[in-house]
Amino acid sequence: MKNSIAVCSRSFSKNIILRDEITAQFSDVTFNDEGLNLSGDSLIEFLKGHQKAIVALETIDFSILSKLPDLKVISKYGVGMDMLDMQALRKCGIRLGWEGGVNKRSVAELVIGFAIVLLRHLYVCNAEVRSGIFKQKAGVQLSEKTFGIIGCGNVGKDLVRLLQPFNCKILVYDIEDYQDFYSEYGIITASLEELLKLSDIVSIHIPFNEASKNLIDGGKLAFMKSNAILINTARGGIVDEGALKKSLMNGSLAGAAFDVFSPEPPSDLELLNLVNFFSTPHIGGSSIEAVLAMGRSAIKGLTKNNLV
């Protein structure tokens, strides 16, 4: 059991390259070959008897860890930490392997794609052409717009870099001060209220926690311009989806594109079917390149030198 590894992630388990790379280092690896959505008792059963584990979107808390006395190391496949109870990990003496920013380019590119899809009404145009309606619909360009970024960590910074050719005015709200970066790219810092009021496009890039839960509620949405769009590729629960639906339905917000929801999969069909709402199934980190980067980071996180 010394190097017994359990890989919970379905996409890691399906990836031939990552399977070859991890089995070259560890002789005893259990993969999630059945493609199970592991939680509760099924997660405990899958992890039982293993010393180390690679986890993705599985919820890991004390109720899970207390039943896994053999488990000593957890390595994160991906960057979001909201599914991990850090206090429980410390209480159970479990080390964590984690590396930030490994999927930043994949997420940042998706944001650019979302912005253009919304601004040019591409999802509506596609649906109309499919239904036999061949009618031009005028949109607006991303270039020269005011782009508001909530959270300027790894993804936020990469998004700033990708926006440079579009000559956007970039506003940033963050509780951290990245003054050197802001100066390098001519970024304007703003309060959250100012950012929401002034931006044509708002994109969210902060972690989900108690402080950020429903951060963008009905009151915050009311600050936004009626022709503005909102993008969330961070985590579900940061935006009040009920309030968002009302804003989209009454025209106080032009459009929104979400890759993440609370819960997942989303159940509000009324929101999902709105003509000015565009959705994807949590694919921000699902580019081929990002999957390899996240997987290799998770493999590194299994070893002593890469633990936190």
ZAVOKOL-478661 format. One record per residue: residue in three letters; x, y, z negated of N, C-alpha, C in turn. Coordinates in steps of 0.05 Angstrom, whole numbers, padded with zeros to 5 digits, always signed. Layout:
REM residues N
ALAXYZXYZXYZ
...
***
This chain:
REM residues 308
MET+00016-00024+00000+00000+00000+00000+00017+00025+00000
LYS+00043+00023+00000+00061+00046-00002+00055+00067+00018
ASN+00052+00060+00043+00047+00079+00064+00020+00074+00078
SER+00000+00066+00062-00026+00060+00073-00041+00086+00079
ILE-00049+00090+00104-00061+00115+00113-00089+00110+00123
ALA-00108+00127+00115-00135+00127+00126-00140+00152+00142
VAL-00148+00149+00167-00153+00172+00185-00183+00175+00187
CYS-00195+00195+00174-00224+00199+00175-00233+00211+00201
SER-00217+00228+00213-00225+00244+00236-00231+00226+00260
ARG-00254+00231+00272-00262+00215+00296-00245+00223+00320
SER-00240+00249+00324-00225+00258+00348-00196+00249+00346
PHE-00185+00250+00322-00157+00240+00318-00157+00210+00324
SER-00176+00195+00314-00177+00166+00317-00179+00158+00347
LYS-00193+00175+00363-00196+00169+00391-00173+00177+00409
ASN-00154+00193+00398-00133+00204+00413-00109+00185+00415
ILE-00104+00175+00439-00083+00154+00442-00056+00165+00434
ILE-00050+00190+00442-00023+00201+00436-00019+00203+00405
LEU-00039+00213+00391-00037+00216+00362-00036+00189+00348
ARG-00051+00169+00358-00049+00142+00347-00021+00131+00350
ASP-00009+00134+00373+00018+00124+00378+00038+00138+00359
GLU+00035+00164+00356+00054+00179+00340+00052+00173+00310
ILE+00028+00169+00300+00025+00162+00271+00034+00133+00265
THR+00027+00115+00284+00034+00087+00279+00064+00082+00283
ALA+00077+00101+00297+00107+00099+00299+00120+00105+00272
GLN+00106+00120+00255+00117+00128+00230+00107+00112+00206
PHE+00082+00102+00209+00070+00088+00187+00059+00061+00197
SER+00065+00040+00182+00058+00013+00192+00029+00005+00186
ASP+00017+00018+00166-00010+00010+00158-00029+00034+00160
VAL-00043+00036+00182-00061+00058+00187-00089+00048+00194
THR-00109+00058+00180-00137+00052+00185-00150+00075+00200
PHE-00160+00071+00224-00173+00092+00239-00203+00090+00238
ASN-00216+00112+00242-00246+00113+00243-00255+00105+00271
ASP-00250+00080+00278-00256+00071+00305-00286+00068+00311
GLU-00302+00067+00290-00331+00065+00295-00344+00093+00298
GLY-00328+00114+00296-00338+00141+00300-00358+00149+00279
LEU-00354+00140+00254-00373+00145+00232-00371+00174+00222
ASN-00394+00185+00215-00395+00211+00202-00393+00205+00172
LEU-00369+00206+00161-00364+00197+00134-00372+00217+00113
SER-00387+00208+00093-00394+00225+00071-00403+00207+00048
GLY-00401+00217+00024-00410+00203+00000-00399+00175-00002
ASP-00416+00155-00005-00407+00127-00010-00392+00116+00014
SER-00400+00123+00039-00386+00113+00062-00358+00124+00064
LEU-00354+00149+00055-00327+00161+00054-00310+00147+00033
ILE-00322+00143+00010-00307+00129-00011-00298+00101-00002
GLU-00317+00087+00010-00310+00060+00020-00288+00060+00040
PHE-00289+00080+00058-00268+00082+00079-00241+00088+00068
LEU-00240+00105+00047-00215+00114+00036-00204+00094+00014
LYS-00221+00077+00004-00213+00059-00018-00189+00042-00011
GLY-00169+00041-00029-00146+00025-00026-00123+00039-00011
HIS-00128+00063+00000-00107+00077+00014-00093+00098-00004
GLN-00068+00101+00001-00052+00120-00014-00053+00148-00002
LYS-00056+00150+00024-00056+00176+00038-00079+00177+00057
ALA-00089+00201+00063-00111+00204+00081-00109+00229+00098
ILE-00119+00228+00122-00122+00251+00140-00152+00257+00141
VAL-00160+00281+00133-00188+00289+00133-00192+00312+00151
ALA-00217+00315+00161-00224+00337+00179-00247+00354+00166
LEU-00272+00347+00172-00295+00362+00162-00309+00347+00139
GLU-00296+00326+00129-00308+00311+00107-00307+00328+00081
THR-00328+00326+00065-00328+00340+00039-00313+00323+00019
ILE-00292+00335+00008-00276+00322-00012-00278+00337-00039
ASP-00291+00324-00058-00295+00337-00084-00289+00316-00106
PHE-00294+00323-00131-00287+00305-00153-00304+00280-00152
SER-00329+00281-00143-00345+00257-00142-00334+00236-00123
ILE-00319+00245-00103-00305+00227-00085-00278+00218-00097
LEU-00262+00238-00105-00235+00232-00113-00234+00215-00139
SER-00253+00219-00156-00253+00204-00182-00256+00174-00177
LYS-00266+00166-00154-00269+00138-00148-00247+00126-00130
LEU-00226+00142-00126-00204+00134-00109-00177+00136-00124
PRO-00173+00118-00143-00148+00121-00160-00122+00117-00144
ASP-00123+00103-00121-00099+00098-00106-00091+00122-00089
LEU-00109+00140-00084-00103+00162-00065-00085+00183-00078
LYS-00063+00190-00064-00043+00208-00075-00039+00233-00057
VAL-00045+00231-00031-00040+00252-00013-00063+00255+00007
ILE-00072+00280+00011-00092+00286+00032-00079+00307+00051
SER-00081+00301+00077-00070+00320+00097-00094+00329+00114
LYS-00094+00355+00119-00116+00368+00133-00112+00369+00163
TYR-00131+00357+00177-00132+00358+00206-00150+00382+00213
GLY-00138+00404+00221-00152+00429+00224-00143+00449+00203
VAL-00156+00473+00202-00146+00493+00184-00166+00502+00162
GLY-00191+00496+00166-00212+00505+00146-00209+00489+00120
MET-00210+00504+00098-00207+00491+00072-00233+00490+00056
ASP-00255+00499+00068-00280+00501+00053-00291+00474+00045
MET-00283+00452+00058-00293+00426+00051-00277+00412+00029
LEU-00255+00425+00021-00237+00414+00001-00240+00428-00026
ASP-00246+00413-00047-00247+00424-00074-00219+00424-00085
MET-00206+00447-00084-00178+00449-00092-00174+00443-00122
GLN-00193+00451-00138-00192+00446-00167-00193+00416-00172
ALA-00210+00402-00157-00212+00373-00160-00186+00359-00151
LEU-00174+00369-00129-00149+00358-00120-00127+00360-00142
ARG-00126+00384-00154-00106+00388-00175-00112+00371-00199
LYS-00137+00369-00206-00145+00353-00230-00137+00324-00226
CYS-00140+00314-00201-00134+00286-00196-00105+00281-00187
GLY-00089+00302-00188-00061+00300-00181-00055+00293-00153
ILE-00072+00302-00134-00069+00296-00106-00056+00319-00092
ARG-00035+00313-00076-00021+00333-00061-00035+00338-00035
LEU-00031+00363-00024-00045+00370+00000-00025+00378+00022
GLY-00029+00367+00046-00014+00374+00070-00032+00393+00087
TRP-00022+00417+00092-00038+00436+00107-00020+00456+00121
GLU-00028+00464+00145-00013+00485+00160-00033+00503+00173
GLY-00031+00529+00168-00049+00548+00180-00043+00555+00209
GLY-00063+00563+00224-00059+00574+00250-00053+00554+00273
VAL-00055+00528+00268-00047+00509+00288-00067+00509+00312
ASN-00091+00518+00308-00111+00518+00330-00119+00547+00338
LYS-00102+00566+00331-00110+00594+00335-00115+00602+00364
ARG-00098+00592+00382-00102+00600+00410-00128+00588+00422
SER-00134+00564+00414-00159+00551+00423-00183+00567+00414
VAL-00184+00576+00389-00206+00591+00379-00207+00619+00392
ALA-00184+00632+00393-00184+00659+00404-00193+00659+00433
GLU-00185+00639+00449-00194+00638+00477-00224+00634+00478
LEU-00235+00618+00460-00264+00614+00460-00279+00640+00454
VAL-00268+00657+00437-00280+00682+00431-00281+00700+00456
ILE-00259+00701+00471-00259+00716+00496-00280+00705+00515
GLY-00282+00679+00517-00302+00667+00534-00330+00674+00525
PHE-00336+00672+00499-00362+00680+00489-00369+00709+00496
ALA-00349+00727+00492-00354+00755+00497-00363+00760+00526
ILE-00349+00747+00544-00355+00751+00573-00381+00738+00580
VAL-00387+00715+00569-00413+00701+00574-00436+00719+00565
LEU-00433+00732+00542-00455+00749+00532-00457+00775+00547
LEU-00434+00788+00551-00434+00814+00564-00444+00813+00593
ARG-00438+00791+00606-00446+00788+00635-00471+00771+00638
HIS-00483+00763+00616-00508+00747+00617-00505+00721+00633
LEU-00482+00709+00630-00476+00685+00647-00494+00662+00640
TYR-00501+00658+00615-00519+00636+00607-00547+00639+00619
VAL-00556+00664+00620-00583+00669+00632-00581+00665+00662
CYS-00560+00676+00674-00558+00673+00704-00556+00644+00712
ASN-00541+00628+00697-00539+00600+00703-00566+00586+00701
ALA-00581+00592+00680-00607+00579+00677-00626+00587+00699
GLU-00625+00613+00708-00643+00622+00729-00636+00609+00756
VAL-00610+00607+00762-00602+00595+00787-00611+00566+00788
ARG-00608+00552+00765-00617+00524+00763-00647+00521+00767
SER-00662+00541+00759-00691+00540+00762-00701+00551+00788
GLY-00682+00559+00806-00690+00569+00832-00692+00599+00835
ILE-00685+00613+00814-00685+00643+00815-00657+00652+00822
PHE-00654+00665+00844-00628+00675+00853-00630+00706+00854
LYS-00626+00718+00831-00629+00747+00827-00606+00758+00811
GLN-00592+00778+00822-00570+00789+00807-00579+00803+00782
LYS-00562+00800+00761-00568+00812+00735-00543+00828+00727
ALA-00545+00853+00723-00523+00871+00717-00515+00868+00687
GLY-00489+00864+00683-00479+00863+00656-00458+00885+00652
VAL-00443+00883+00631-00421+00903+00626-00395+00888+00623
GLN-00373+00902+00628-00347+00891+00626-00337+00891+00597
LEU-00319+00873+00591-00305+00873+00565-00285+00896+00564
SER-00273+00902+00586-00253+00923+00587-00263+00950+00575
GLU-00246+00963+00560-00251+00990+00549-00272+00990+00526
LYS-00282+00967+00518-00301+00966+00497-00288+00968+00469
THR-00304+00974+00449-00294+00974+00421-00299+00946+00410
PHE-00278+00933+00402-00279+00905+00393-00272+00904+00363
GLY-00291+00896+00347-00287+00894+00318-00281+00866+00309
ILE-00259+00863+00294-00250+00837+00284-00252+00837+00254
ILE-00268+00819+00243-00271+00815+00215-00252+00793+00206
GLY-00230+00800+00195-00210+00781+00187-00187+00779+00207
CYS-00163+00788+00199-00141+00789+00218-00119+00770+00209
GLY-00126+00745+00204-00107+00725+00198-00096+00713+00224
ASN-00090+00687+00224-00078+00675+00247-00094+00678+00273
VAL-00120+00672+00271-00137+00674+00295-00142+00703+00302
GLY-00147+00719+00282-00152+00748+00288-00128+00760+00302
LYS-00104+00755+00293-00080+00766+00306-00077+00756+00334
ASP-00083+00730+00339-00080+00719+00366-00101+00731+00384
LEU-00125+00736+00374-00146+00750+00390-00137+00778+00398
VAL-00124+00792+00380-00114+00819+00386-00095+00817+00410
ARG-00077+00797+00409-00058+00794+00431-00072+00789+00458
LEU-00092+00771+00457-00107+00765+00482-00123+00788+00492
LEU-00130+00806+00475-00146+00829+00483-00130+00852+00497
GLN-00104+00850+00495-00088+00872+00505-00093+00880+00534
PRO-00096+00861+00553-00101+00869+00581-00128+00882+00585
PHE-00147+00879+00566-00173+00891+00569-00174+00919+00559
ASN-00153+00929+00547-00151+00957+00538-00174+00964+00520
CYS-00181+00946+00502-00203+00952+00483-00192+00969+00460
LYS-00210+00984+00448-00205+00997+00423-00211+00976+00401
ILE-00191+00969+00385-00194+00947+00366-00196+00958+00338
LEU-00218+00951+00324-00222+00957+00296-00219+00931+00280
VAL-00207+00933+00256-00203+00909+00240-00212+00915+00211
TYR-00226+00896+00200-00232+00897+00171-00220+00872+00159
ASP-00204+00875+00138-00191+00853+00124-00183+00862+00096
ILE-00186+00844+00077-00178+00850+00050-00148+00851+00047
GLU-00133+00838+00066-00104+00840+00066-00095+00863+00084
ASP-00070+00872+00079-00059+00894+00094-00037+00884+00112
TYR-00041+00884+00138-00022+00876+00158-00012+00900+00173
GLN-00002+00920+00159+00003+00947+00170+00023+00946+00193
ASP+00044+00929+00191+00064+00928+00213+00050+00917+00239
PHE+00033+00897+00236+00019+00886+00259+00000+00907+00270
TYR-00015+00921+00253-00034+00941+00262-00019+00963+00277
SER+00004+00971+00267+00019+00993+00281+00029+00983+00308
GLU+00038+00959+00309+00049+00948+00334+00028+00948+00356
TYR+00003+00942+00349-00018+00940+00370-00038+00963+00370
GLY-00032+00984+00355-00050+01007+00355-00077+01001+00344
ILE-00079+00984+00324-00104+00976+00312-00114+00997+00292
ILE-00140+01001+00291-00152+01019+00272-00165+01003+00250
THR-00157+01007+00225-00171+00994+00203-00196+01008+00196
ALA-00216+00993+00187-00242+01005+00181-00255+00990+00158
SER-00274+01002+00145-00291+00988+00126-00309+00969+00142
LEU-00321+00950+00129-00339+00932+00143-00363+00947+00155
GLU-00373+00966+00140-00396+00981+00150-00388+00997+00175
GLU-00365+01010+00174-00355+01026+00197-00351+01008+00221
LEU-00339+00985+00217-00334+00967+00239-00360+00958+00252
LEU-00380+00952+00236-00405+00942+00247-00420+00965+00262
LYS-00418+00989+00252-00431+01012+00265-00418+01019+00292
LEU-00392+01017+00294-00378+01028+00317-00372+01007+00339
SER-00373+00981+00333-00363+00961+00352-00385+00953+00372
ASP-00375+00948+00396-00392+00936+00417-00393+00906+00415
ILE-00371+00894+00406-00368+00866+00401-00357+00862+00373
VAL-00369+00845+00357-00359+00838+00331-00353+00808+00330
SER-00329+00801+00321-00321+00773+00320-00311+00767+00291
ILE-00321+00744+00280-00315+00737+00252-00293+00717+00250
HIS-00273+00723+00233-00250+00705+00230-00241+00704+00201
ILE-00259+00697+00183-00252+00695+00155-00261+00668+00145
PRO-00249+00658+00123-00258+00632+00112-00285+00634+00098
PHE-00298+00612+00095-00323+00611+00080-00317+00605+00051
ASN-00327+00622+00033-00325+00618+00005-00348+00634-00009
GLU-00348+00635-00035-00370+00649-00049-00371+00678-00041
ALA-00348+00690-00037-00347+00719-00030-00357+00725-00002
SER-00354+00706+00016-00362+00710+00044-00389+00698+00051
LYS-00401+00684+00032-00427+00671+00037-00448+00693+00043
ASN-00461+00690+00067-00481+00710+00076-00470+00738+00076
LEU-00444+00741+00081-00432+00768+00082-00446+00786+00102
ILE-00452+00773+00125-00467+00788+00146-00497+00781+00143
ASP-00510+00797+00127-00539+00792+00122-00556+00812+00138
GLY-00581+00813+00132-00598+00831+00147-00590+00860+00144
GLY-00581+00868+00120-00572+00895+00116-00548+00902+00133
LYS-00529+00884+00134-00505+00888+00150-00511+00888+00180
LEU-00529+00870+00189-00536+00869+00217-00550+00895+00226
ALA-00563+00908+00207-00577+00933+00214-00558+00955+00221
PHE-00533+00953+00212-00513+00973+00219-00504+00972+00248
MET-00508+00948+00261-00497+00944+00287-00514+00958+00309
LYS-00501+00966+00330-00515+00979+00352-00533+00959+00366
SER-00555+00969+00378-00574+00951+00390-00563+00938+00415
ASN-00542+00949+00427-00530+00936+00451-00505+00921+00444
ALA-00500+00916+00418-00476+00902+00409-00481+00872+00409
ILE-00459+00857+00408-00461+00828+00406-00444+00818+00382
LEU-00452+00795+00371-00439+00783+00348-00429+00755+00355
ILE-00404+00749+00348-00392+00723+00353-00382+00711+00327
ASN-00389+00686+00322-00379+00672+00299-00367+00645+00307
THR-00340+00643+00305-00326+00618+00309-00311+00610+00283
ALA-00319+00622+00261-00305+00617+00236-00317+00594+00221
ARG-00339+00600+00206-00353+00579+00191-00382+00587+00189
GLY-00400+00567+00189-00428+00572+00183-00431+00581+00155
GLY-00452+00597+00150-00457+00607+00123-00447+00635+00119
ILE-00429+00645+00136-00419+00673+00133-00440+00692+00143
VAL-00456+00684+00163-00478+00700+00173-00504+00688+00164
ASP-00522+00705+00155-00550+00696+00149-00564+00690+00175
GLU-00567+00665+00182-00578+00658+00208-00608+00666+00211
GLY-00622+00666+00189-00650+00675+00191-00652+00705+00197
ALA-00634+00721+00185-00634+00750+00190-00624+00755+00219
LEU-00605+00738+00228-00595+00741+00255-00617+00736+00275
LYS-00633+00715+00270-00655+00709+00288-00675+00732+00291
LYS-00681+00745+00268-00699+00768+00269-00687+00791+00285
SER-00661+00796+00282-00648+00818+00296-00648+00812+00326
LEU-00643+00787+00334-00643+00781+00363-00671+00782+00374
MET-00691+00774+00359-00719+00773+00369-00731+00801+00371
ASN-00723+00820+00353-00735+00846+00354-00719+00866+00370
GLY-00696+00857+00381-00681+00874+00399-00662+00893+00385
SER-00658+00890+00359-00640+00907+00345-00611+00898+00348
LEU-00607+00875+00360-00581+00864+00367-00583+00851+00395
ALA-00564+00858+00413-00567+00849+00441-00563+00819+00444
GLY-00543+00808+00430-00537+00780+00434-00519+00769+00413
ALA-00517+00743+00411-00498+00730+00393-00490+00703+00404
ALA-00465+00695+00397-00454+00669+00405-00442+00656+00381
PHE-00451+00632+00374-00441+00618+00350-00430+00591+00358
ASP-00408+00584+00346-00396+00557+00349-00400+00542+00323
VAL-00408+00556+00302-00410+00543+00275-00437+00551+00263
PHE-00447+00533+00246-00473+00536+00234-00474+00526+00206
SER-00495+00533+00191-00501+00522+00165-00531+00514+00164
PRO-00537+00488+00164-00519+00465+00165-00511+00458+00194
GLU-00494+00438+00196-00487+00427+00222-00495+00398+00223
PRO-00509+00389+00245-00518+00406+00267-00540+00425+00258
PRO-00544+00447+00273-00565+00467+00266-00593+00455+00271
SER-00612+00465+00255-00639+00454+00258-00659+00475+00266
ASP-00651+00501+00267-00670+00522+00274-00672+00524+00304
LEU-00691+00509+00315-00694+00508+00345-00703+00535+00356
GLU-00717+00550+00339-00727+00577+00348-00702+00595+00354
LEU-00683+00594+00336-00658+00610+00341-00643+00599+00365
LEU-00640+00573+00366-00624+00561+00387-00635+00565+00415
ASN-00661+00569+00416-00674+00572+00442-00678+00601+00451
LEU-00669+00620+00434-00671+00648+00442-00654+00653+00467
VAL-00664+00669+00485-00650+00674+00510-00625+00690+00506
ASN-00623+00705+00484-00599+00721+00478-00581+00708+00457
PHE-00584+00682+00453-00567+00667+00434-00553+00645+00449
PHE-00526+00643+00446-00510+00623+00460-00496+00606+00438
SER-00498+00580+00441-00487+00563+00420-00470+00540+00431
THR-00450+00532+00416-00433+00509+00422-00430+00492+00396
PRO-00423+00466+00399-00423+00448+00376-00396+00447+00361
HIS-00387+00470+00350-00363+00471+00334-00338+00460+00350
ILE-00334+00473+00373-00312+00465+00391-00288+00483+00391
GLY-00288+00502+00372-00266+00522+00371-00238+00509+00372
GLY-00234+00488+00357-00209+00475+00357-00208+00450+00374
SER-00226+00447+00393-00228+00422+00408-00216+00422+00436
SER-00197+00441+00440-00182+00439+00465-00163+00416+00463
ILE-00154+00404+00485-00135+00382+00484-00110+00390+00470
GLU-00101+00415+00476-00076+00424+00464-00079+00428+00434
ALA-00101+00439+00425-00106+00443+00396-00108+00417+00381
VAL-00122+00397+00393-00125+00371+00380-00097+00359+00375
LEU-00079+00361+00394-00052+00350+00390-00037+00366+00369
ALA-00040+00393+00369-00026+00409+00349-00037+00404+00321
MET-00063+00401+00318-00075+00395+00292-00067+00368+00282
GLY-00067+00348+00301-00060+00321+00294-00031+00318+00285
ARG-00014+00331+00300+00015+00330+00293+00020+00344+00266
SER+00006+00366+00261+00008+00379+00236-00001+00361+00213
ALA-00023+00347+00218-00034+00329+00197-00015+00306+00191
ILE-00002+00296+00212+00018+00274+00208+00041+00285+00191
LYS+00051+00309+00198+00073+00321+00182+00064+00324+00152
GLY+00038+00331+00149+00028+00336+00122+00027+00312+00104
LEU+00031+00288+00115+00031+00264+00099+00057+00260+00085
THR+00077+00274+00092+00104+00269+00081+00110+00290+00059
LYS+00128+00282+00042+00134+00299+00018+00143+00327+00025
ASN+00158+00330+00046+00170+00356+00052+00149+00376+00063
ASN+00125+00367+00070+00105+00385+00082+00080+00388+00064
LEU+00083+00381+00038+00061+00383+00020+00060+00409+00005
VAL+00037+00418-00003+00034+00442-00019+00020+00434-00046
***
